[in-house]
Amino acid sequence: MFEATEINIRNKRIGKGIKFSFLLMTVLLATPVLIILAVLIQKGGPMISWDFLFSDPTNGMTAGGIFPALIGTISLVIVALIASVPVGVAAAIYLSEYAKDNWLTRIINLAIINLAGVPSIVHALFGVGAFVLFFKFGTSILAASFTLAVMTLPVVIVATRESLQAVPYAFREACWNMGATRWQTIYKVVLPNAISGILTGVILEVSRTAGETAPIMFTGAAFFLPFLPQSVFDQSMALSLHLFVVSTQVPNVPEELPYGVALVLIGIVLLMNSISIAFRFYLRGKKKW
Amino acid sequence: MKDIAVQTKNFNLWYGDFQALFDINLSIKQGLITSMIGPSGCGKSTLLRSMNRIIDRLDYVRTTGEIHILQHDIFDPKVELVQLRKQVGMVFQRPNPLPLSIRENILFGHRIHAGGKKSTKNEEDEIVEKSLKTVLLWEKTKDRLGNSATNLSLEEQQKLCIARLLPLKPTVLLMDEPCSALDPKGTEAVEELIWTLRGEYTIIMVTHNMAQARRASDECIFMLMGELMEHSPTTDMFVTPKHEKTAAYIEGRYG
């Protein structure tokens, strides 16, 4: 009496078909990443050497290393983080813990979503107008980093807000009921439990910041500048722009060179992502609820 | 005649346009356990949550009337919520220990009110020991105070949630179905604990479980559709209810 009927069999077959097609989509999604990595390693791998990483480009950028660009990207990322993380985290805390659900909050939320959708070249123009000209930073690391910071703020805000909201409401209630103020609650209970998510957001931001080209093109990244920047008011090279330059703007570049640059760039991003994942595992192991 | 710990005067409460409480007038005596019963949605939790104004968190809540705790109107603009909540502690349905160690949970309230002043380790040890002894948890936990509180059993967690209120020296303890997440053994243990706190603290306990109200409270309040129907000594209410709706409810004819 419990045998499968025609309908059962048909439904099961449909279910299996759906599952398989979803699996296919997932595989499809992962393939480009793997192919990119494989090609980069195959073509750019031989380029990577101590010399490539730590020497200046020579011969009109057709030979030599990428040291100024590497240092430039690292400086851009660090300054951008210093500018955006405090602002983004504070904004997220406000939105998650203090803001009431009124029209102002809704407009701010809408603005954040739209900020995330603004094309990076538009951010570049904003950066020129605001940081280079209005604040008179000139084309400099500072102007470029601030432009990147504005562009990546939504990443930090959204990641932070989501990790704050993942902290159970019961913890907040428990604190309030012992007479804790909002700030005491945030500082002692909410933030310590949200920190892993916040860090993930920050590291995601690092990978985006490192890879962007358009926003830094007009604001602070130099086409060719084989010196290290002395201060944040100097221009500097950057890996992403360097990749663009050596692949399209300079004649007679050996084929492996751009691949080498790309491999270093993606290496930085993957390294940051792995640190983020490792850190998350570590923190998750410590928290229990 | 006992002193009155909590008194409400014509207390009304609205969630937006929906009126949840209608003209509640009641006087809860100090040092007794008063249980609040009634079917779901009758407003008993709402009333309980009004007593330490945790309900203020919802900005669409509006109230009229007064609630006095120890003869002071808690809706007075001069009232500092932090002070109110120190006096009126709350225990929730689902035990909600903070994701900290047992010791840190107990000291949490003490520390947030210390204003950055550090207590010596001895003072802190004393607070922890005293609170845990009061809730009958000391013997079980004294050797693992550094362990995470979230690893305790539900019963122990709930006891800890009660214990962590005590260093604040509250006068009123509000309990919102404190046993409904526990098994019968845990329920019994927590009820016993509540009974030992009787006298020193005024305890107001919302419960869905009529048998619990009957065995574990001095007085009983019956609410229905946002109105207070009856408030009498527990023994009277379950033997000779004054109101026919009360009688019908405790006999299980609705609810």
Contacts between the chains, C-beta under 8 A, distances in Angstrom:
chain1	res1	chain2	res2	distance
A	100	B	59	5.4
A	101	B	59	8.0
A	168	B	96	7.7
A	170	B	92	6.9
A	170	B	94	6.4
A	170	B	96	3.9
A	171	B	96	6.6
A	171	B	98	5.9
A	171	B	99	7.0
A	173	B	54	7.1
A	173	B	92	6.8
A	173	B	96	6.6
A	174	B	92	7.5
A	174	B	96	4.6
A	174	B	97	7.5
A	174	B	98	5.9
A	174	B	161	7.3
A	175	B	98	7.3
A	175	B	108	7.5
A	175	B	112	7.8
A	176	B	54	6.3
A	176	B	57	7.5
A	176	B	85	6.8
A	177	B	52	6.7
A	177	B	54	6.2
A	177	B	85	5.8
A	177	B	89	6.5
A	177	B	90	4.2
A	178	B	85	6.7
A	178	B	86	7.6
A	178	B	89	7.3
A	178	B	108	6.4
A	178	B	109	3.9
A	178	B	112	6.8
A	178	B	164	6.9
A	178	B	165	6.8
A	178	B	168	6.4
A	179	B	81	7.6
A	179	B	82	4.3
A	179	B	83	7.2
A	179	B	84	7.8
A	179	B	85	4.0
A	179	B	86	4.5
A	179	B	109	6.9
A	179	B	112	6.9
A	179	B	113	6.4
A	179	B	168	6.8
A	180	B	82	7.8
A	180	B	108	7.8
A	180	B	109	7.8
A	180	B	112	4.8
A	181	B	82	6.4
A	181	B	112	7.7
A	184	B	112	4.9
A	188	B	108	7.4
A	188	B	112	7.2
A	189	B	98	5.7
A	189	B	99	7.6
A	193	B	99	6.1
A	287	B	99	6.1
A	288	B	99	6.6
A	288	B	148	5.8
A	288	B	150	5.0
A	288	B	151	6.9
A	289	B	99	5.3
A	289	B	150	5.3
